[in-house]
Amino acid sequence: MLKEVLKSKIHGATVTESNVDYTGSITIDEALMNAVNLVEYERVLIGNLTNGNRVETYVIKGKKNSGIVGMNGAAAHLCKVGDKILIMSFALLDERELGQHKPKIIFVDSKNRVK
């Protein structure tokens, strides 16, 4: 049996851009992606700490060390510049893998740098 568990989490990121005219996704600083093992086009769940909205989308790689966390397309209606968000991805693990699994979780400052 497979169980879906938290794989990666960026906690407290600040939205730096909001572009409703883009086709979709969230743009994330490549350094943050690397820190939590996210890959481009991976599905993520966004939890907006500012307003309670949740949205599912996919990751686009942003410039490394830029601090960018940009909401694009429909997601831009739910997360505005300055909002604090959680970015989470999940993995399917079998029962053997569950006991060894530890999600990669980072906390970031107001400029989206790892604390």
N, C-alpha and C positions, 0 to 999 in steps of 0.2 A: 504494500500500500504506500502511495506517495502522500506526503503532507506538504502543504504550501506554508513556508515560513519566511520571516524577514531575512533578506540577504544583505541589504545595504540601506543606510539612512543618513541623510544630511539634515541635521537638526538646527532650526533657527536661521535658515538662509534668508537673505533680504532680496526681494525682487528688484532688479535694477532696470529692467526694460519690460515694456508691454506693447505688443504689436498685433493687433487684431487682423491686419491685412496679410499676415503670413499664413501659410497653409496648415500650420499646426506644430505642436511640440513644445519642449522646454529646452532652451539653450543653457548649458551649464559649463562653467570654467573647467577646462580639461584637468587641471590640478585637483579639483574637487572630485571629478569623476574617477581619477586614478586612486584617490585616497579611500574610496569606498567600493572600488571594483565595478563601476558602471561602464557600460560600453555604449557606443553610439547606436541609436535606434532601439535600445532596450526600453521595455515598457516600465513606466513608473507611476506611482500614485502620489499626488500632491495633496497635502493637507494644509489649508490656509489657517495659520494660528491667529491671524488678524480678524477674519470674518467667518470662519467655520466652514467655508466651501471646501469641497473635495473634487478633484478632477484626475482622470487617468489620461496619460499621453505618452510620448516617447521622447528619448533624449537626443539632442543635437549637440555635438562637441563645440564648445566655445573656446576662445583664445586662452591659452594657458596663463595662469596667474593674473587674469584680467578682473576676476571677481564677478564676472557676468553670471546672472541667473535671470534669463529672459523668458517671459511667458508669451507664447505665440498662438495665433489663431483663436479658436473659441475659448481656450483656457485663459486668454488675456482678459476676457470679460469677468473672470472669477478671481483673478489675482492681479492687483494693481501695483505699480511702482511703490516701494516702501513697505509693502506687506511682508510679514514674517511667515515663512513656510517650512514644512517638512517635505523632504523628497525621499520616497521609499521605493525599494524594489524587492521582489520576492522570488524565491526559488522553490522548485519541487524537489524534495529529498526523500529517499527511501528510509526505512526504519534504521538501517545500519549507519547511515550518514547523520541522522538526527542527533545522536549522542556526542558527536564530534563538532557539530556546527556552532559557530559563533558569528553572529552578524557583524558586519563592518559598520560602525556607527561613529560619526564625527559631529562635533559641535563647531559652529562657525561664529565669528564676530560680525559686527555690523557692516564690514567690508567684504564679507564672504571669504575670510581667511580662516584656516583651521586653527582652533584655540589650542 
